[in-house]
Every structure is written in C-alpha cells, then in structure tokens.
Amino acid sequence: MLNHYFKPWIAALAALLLAISFGSQASDRPTEDPSPSADDLRKLVEAALPQELITEDNTKLVAQLLNPKLGIPLSRSFNPYRAIRTLFGRGGASLSPECRKLTTPTGDMATDECIASKGLESGKGAYKVLRYSKHLALGNVAFLNREADRVIDPAALPPVKMTDREAYEKAVDFLKGTFRVPGEEIFPIPAEAKMLPVRTIALGWASAGGPLKAAAPSSVPVEKMVLIPRGLFVQAHERLQWVPGPGKAMVVMDDRGVKEAIVQGWQEVRPHPKAHAENAKTRSELVSEIAEDIASDLQGPVQAMNMRLMLTVVASENGVGLLLPAVQMAVLPVPRDLTEDEQVELSQMQTTTAGMVREYPLVRMFEEFDQNDDEPLK
C-alpha cells in the first residue's frame, strides 16, 4: 500500500533531478554571443550608408565638404560691450577682474570666460549675467536674466501666447542681432515646416482636493525653448546641401523677452589644411573600418544603425578648429536583460545600454597627428 503512494513522488523527484542535471549541463556550456556576426555587421553598415552619397569614388563629395560656406566668426563679429549695452541697459554691468587676464601664468591661451553681471547671484533680487569666452574663437557666449524671487499663484500666471514659429524667429533674430551668430550658419527651416525645434515649458502643480476628492493636476505653458544646431552649407548633392557643424545654441523666452540664451562651441573653423579630396576613402574602406570598430565594442544584437555626414573638428590651432568631413554612425542595440557581469560594468560606468555614436573621417590623413591627444588620425 505504501509503495502505491510513494511511486508518484519518486517519479516526480526523478524528473526534478533530471531537469537539474540538464540545467547544470546547459549552464556549463558557453552562452551564444548575441552580437551579430562580422558578415551581418558589414551588411548593416552597408545598408546604413546611402549608395547615392557614399560610393567607391568620394573625391567630389569630399571636395564639396571641404568647401563649406562660413560666416564671420564670433571672434570678429561679437562685441561684448555692445552686447552689455543691449542686455543690461542704462547702468551697464560689472566686469570680473579675470576679464583682463587673456593668458595663463605659463603664457598659454586662457580658455576660461569673462563675466559681466548685475545683481547678486546668491541673492533673491533680480540678476543678469553675460558670460563669453576670453578668446571668442572658442565660440562660447551665454546670457541669463533671472527675475527677483516672489510668491506667485501658478493658477494666475498668464500662458505664453507666442507660437512655435514666432519663438523660433525671435530666437534666430536674437542670436544674429545680439550674439552676432552668423546667419549663414543657421539651417533655414522652410515656412511650410510643421515640426520646429521648439519646446514649450510648462509649470505644473496639484490643486488641493477635498475629503472625497483627490488633488487635481494642473499646468500652464510659461516659456518657449528653441534649440538651434549649427549648420554648414556645402551643396554636395541634391540630397545633401547642409551638414551639421560644431556648435549649438539654445534660447529660452516668454512673451516679455529672452530669459536665457546659450551659444556653445560655435568655434571659429576652417578646413584642415592637410585634408585633400584625392585622399577620400572609398565605400569599401569605410564599411570595413566602421564594421571592425563597432564590432570591437558591441555587446549585443543591433536594432538599428543610422548615419549622417558632418564636419567635425579634429584639432585646433590658436583656438581655430580644423574641420574634417566625417561619417557619424549611431548604433541602437536591441533592448535586453543584462547579465550579472554587465550590470556590474554598468554600475561602474564601464559600459552603457544606450548604444554608441562614432565618427569616422572621410579622408585618409598621412603623417598627421591630432593635437588634442597626439594620436595619428585614421
């Protein structure tokens, strides 16, 4: 009788032990690498590079990219004293003593900023500040207009009325008129465009609820934020008339005026003197270079791979950036659960789950070194 009751339990125990045994054997085997094979990776790169732009002969493409239309740089157009009069009005602003020091104690070019301000940064009153590179070839200018602290009723705040188009046009006018950013280097957005690089900033709060009523969330749009990347006109192809360049700008405003404006890295630039169109890389060279480089750091399957042509700064001479045409590749991995080892690496900032973005010069550079890290350029 006892044997009758024990048999099912014995069978279940045997099945469990067998499953554990198989699981142990499976865990002993090396896990399959989820990354794409070398051939698959090359196919992904091939598909990402448009054949009508990147060919086996990129001489003409590189020649056009090495001849961008450049405006007058900030080092020659931006007048700090004129900007101070415009932004601060009567009474002007106080300049920091550091503004007079244009070199470091060792005689090198000072890369920090000059500061003009009115009011106390740490106080509760109104405060304005203008910051700009001592050497404007570096292309950094910023302005902040902070109102005095006051108690406000968010529900009584008037909503911002300007449209995205109006905000964009006002931001461009401010950058060109006050900061003297060259208009030739701002990508023109067609009048019929519906998607603009403008975001609405809203103030949110929760209204007090009653005994039987939960707090109701409310919000009011108060400002517009305009993002403007630098664009360089090259007319390299009917599908490629503008490419991104180094530098970007942001303007935040409401219906009363500009609250904050930042121009970052809008560096004075010129084509690299040792970059020549006859040394343009072929499509095959680029595919091999990109695939091999990405494979060395790839840690999983690829969901998408996108490219864009750009002009990037690879070295500087006296603050002037030297431009090279380049292919920028963005690799987006397939979302997946991380292994324990990968989680440790992520916590130690040794890896990332956000994919990767790499730049690859379109030109072969011989016996040329990057002044930033003393490594030979590819």
SVG drawing of the C-alpha trace seen along z (x, -y; Angstrom):
<svg xmlns="http://www.w3.org/2000/svg" viewBox="-16 -104 71 106">
<polyline fill="none" stroke="black" stroke-width="0.4" points="0.0,0.0 2.8,-2.4 4.5,-1.6 1.4,-2.8 1.6,-6.2 5.4,-6.6 5.6,-5.8 4.3,-9.2 6.6,-11.1 9.6,-9.0 8.7,-9.7 8.4,-13.4 11.7,-13.5 13.5,-11.7 12.1,-14.1 13.3,-17.1 16.8,-15.6 16.9,-15.0 15.9,-18.6 18.5,-19.9 21.1,-17.7 20.2,-19.0 20.2,-22.6 23.6,-22.2 25.0,-20.8 23.4,-23.7 24.9,-26.3 28.3,-24.7 28.2,-25.3 29.4,-28.7 26.5,-31.1 26.0,-32.0 27.2,-35.5 24.1,-37.6 26.2,-40.1 25.8,-40.0 28.5,-38.2 31.1,-40.1 29.2,-39.5 25.9,-40.6 27.6,-43.7 29.0,-44.6 25.6,-44.2 24.1,-46.6 26.8,-49.2 26.3,-48.8 22.6,-49.3 23.1,-52.4 25.4,-54.1 23.3,-55.6 24.7,-54.3 23.9,-57.6 26.1,-59.5 28.9,-57.2 30.4,-55.4 33.7,-53.9 34.9,-57.3 34.1,-60.0 36.5,-62.6 33.8,-65.1 31.8,-64.6 34.9,-65.3 35.8,-68.3 32.4,-69.9 32.5,-69.1 35.9,-70.8 34.5,-74.0 31.7,-75.0 30.1,-78.4 31.4,-80.0 30.1,-83.3 32.1,-85.9 33.2,-84.1 32.3,-85.4 35.9,-86.4 35.4,-89.2 31.6,-89.9 30.7,-89.7 31.3,-92.9 30.9,-92.3 30.5,-96.0 27.7,-96.4 26.0,-93.3 26.3,-94.6 24.6,-97.9 21.8,-95.9 21.2,-93.4 21.8,-95.5 20.6,-98.9 21.5,-102.0 23.9,-101.4 25.7,-98.6 27.3,-95.7 30.3,-94.9 33.1,-93.1 35.0,-90.4 38.8,-91.2 39.6,-88.0 38.5,-89.5 41.9,-91.3 43.8,-88.0 43.9,-86.7 46.7,-84.2 47.6,-81.7 50.6,-82.1 52.6,-79.8 51.7,-82.1 49.2,-79.8 45.8,-81.0 43.2,-81.4 40.2,-79.2 38.0,-80.4 35.3,-83.1 34.8,-86.7 31.8,-87.5 29.7,-90.7 26.9,-90.8 24.3,-93.0 22.9,-91.9 23.8,-89.1 23.9,-85.5 23.3,-84.2 20.7,-86.9 16.9,-87.0 16.8,-90.1 16.9,-90.4 20.1,-89.1 21.6,-89.3 24.8,-87.8 26.7,-87.6 29.5,-85.1 31.7,-84.8 35.0,-83.2 38.0,-85.4 39.2,-84.1 36.0,-84.2 37.4,-81.8 36.2,-79.1 32.6,-80.2 31.0,-80.3 28.5,-83.0 25.7,-82.8 23.2,-85.1 20.8,-84.7 18.0,-87.1 16.7,-86.0 13.8,-87.8 13.6,-88.7 12.1,-86.0 8.4,-86.5 5.4,-84.5 3.3,-83.5 -0.1,-81.9 0.6,-79.5 -3.1,-79.5 -2.9,-83.2 0.1,-83.1 -0.7,-84.1 0.0,-81.4 2.7,-82.1 1.0,-83.3 3.7,-83.1 3.6,-80.3 6.5,-77.9 7.2,-79.7 7.2,-83.1 9.5,-81.7 11.9,-80.3 12.1,-83.5 12.7,-85.6 15.4,-83.2 17.2,-83.5 16.9,-87.3 18.4,-87.4 21.3,-85.1 22.1,-87.1 21.5,-90.5 22.8,-90.4 25.3,-87.5 26.3,-88.0 26.0,-84.4 26.4,-84.2 23.1,-83.7 24.9,-81.8 25.5,-79.0 21.9,-78.6 20.0,-76.0 16.9,-77.6 13.7,-76.0 11.0,-76.1 8.0,-78.3 5.7,-75.2 7.6,-73.1 5.3,-71.9 7.9,-70.3 10.2,-73.0 13.0,-72.6 10.9,-74.4 9.6,-73.0 7.0,-74.5 8.0,-74.7 5.0,-74.3 4.6,-74.9 2.7,-72.2 1.0,-71.9 -1.7,-70.0 -4.8,-71.7 -5.9,-70.9 -8.5,-68.2 -11.4,-67.8 -12.2,-64.9 -13.7,-62.8 -11.8,-64.4 -8.2,-63.8 -5.8,-66.6 -6.3,-67.7 -3.1,-68.2 -2.9,-71.4 -0.4,-73.2 0.2,-76.4 2.7,-76.9 5.0,-79.7 8.0,-79.7 9.4,-78.5 12.7,-76.8 14.4,-76.9 17.2,-74.6 19.4,-75.6 22.2,-73.4 25.0,-74.8 24.6,-74.0 27.1,-74.5 26.1,-74.9 28.1,-72.6 25.7,-71.7 27.5,-68.3 24.5,-66.6 20.8,-67.3 20.0,-65.4 22.9,-66.9 23.0,-70.7 23.6,-71.3 25.6,-69.3 25.9,-69.7 29.0,-71.6 30.5,-72.1 28.3,-74.2 24.8,-74.6 22.6,-77.3 19.6,-77.4 17.2,-80.3 14.5,-80.4 11.9,-83.2 8.4,-84.2 6.2,-86.9 8.2,-89.6 11.6,-88.7 14.7,-86.4 15.3,-84.7 18.3,-82.6 20.5,-82.1 23.5,-79.9 25.8,-79.5 28.2,-76.6 31.2,-75.5 30.3,-77.7 34.1,-77.7 35.9,-79.6 36.8,-76.9 38.5,-76.3 39.1,-73.1 42.0,-71.1 45.0,-72.2 46.2,-68.7 42.9,-67.2 42.7,-66.7 39.9,-65.4 42.1,-63.0 42.6,-61.1 38.9,-60.4 38.2,-57.0 36.2,-54.5 32.9,-53.0 34.6,-49.6 37.2,-51.2 34.6,-52.9 32.5,-49.8 35.4,-47.8 36.7,-50.5 33.2,-51.1 32.3,-47.4 35.6,-46.5 35.5,-49.4 31.9,-48.8 32.5,-45.0 35.3,-45.6 32.8,-47.3 29.5,-45.8 27.9,-43.8 24.6,-42.6 22.3,-42.5 21.7,-45.6 18.2,-47.1 19.1,-49.9 22.1,-51.7 21.9,-55.3 24.4,-57.6 24.8,-61.2 27.6,-63.2 29.1,-66.1 32.0,-68.4 33.9,-67.7 36.8,-69.4 39.8,-67.1 42.4,-69.6 42.9,-73.3 45.4,-76.0 45.2,-79.0 41.6,-78.2 40.6,-77.8 39.1,-74.4 40.4,-72.3 37.5,-70.6 37.3,-67.2 34.4,-65.6 33.2,-62.6 30.6,-59.9 28.8,-59.7 27.3,-56.3 24.7,-55.8 24.2,-52.2 21.0,-51.3 21.1,-48.0 18.1,-45.6 16.7,-46.1 17.5,-43.0 18.1,-42.0 21.7,-42.4 23.8,-39.6 25.2,-40.0 28.6,-40.9 27.1,-43.6 25.1,-45.0 28.4,-45.4 30.1,-47.0 27.1,-49.4 27.2,-50.4 30.9,-51.1 30.3,-53.2 32.3,-50.7 29.5,-50.0 26.2,-51.5 22.9,-50.2 22.2,-53.4 24.1,-52.3 27.1,-54.1 27.8,-57.1 31.1,-57.1 32.7,-59.4 34.9,-58.2 36.9,-60.7 36.1,-60.5 39.7,-61.4 42.9,-59.5 45.4,-61.6 49.0,-60.7 51.7,-61.6 49.2,-63.9 48.6,-64.0 45.7,-65.1 46.9,-68.0 44.4,-67.0 45.7,-63.6 48.9,-63.1 47.3,-60.0 47.6,-59.6 44.4,-60.3 42.9,-57.5"/>
</svg>
